[in-house]
Amino acid sequence: MVVRMRHTRAHTANRRSHHALKAANLASCKDCGAMKTPHTACDACGMYRGKKVLKIKVKAVKKAKK
């Protein structure tokens, strides 16, 4: 099979111009002030939207055992 309509390098580059990665947005945690990604639980304190959702000390102990 032969490629009939070959795209030029410029056409290919124009198509790929939107493929660049963007830097991650960071927001400070309202409880501890650590930087975290929006809409996720804080890794430092385990809080999300004013509620404790992660047990950080238990997580650290499990990681230390490994």
C-alpha positions, 0 to 999 in steps of 0.5 A: 500500500502506498501513501497517496497524499503525503503531508508536508512537515509544516502541516504535520507540525501545525497539527501537533502544535497542541500536543505540548504538555501543560504545567500542573496547576497548584493550590495551597491547602486551606488547612496546612498550607502545603501545595497540592493539585486542585480537587484532590486530597492534601498529601500532607494533612489528608483533608479535602473540602474541610473533611479528613479523608486520608489517614496520613500516619497509617499511610506513612507507617505502611510505607516504612514497613515496605 
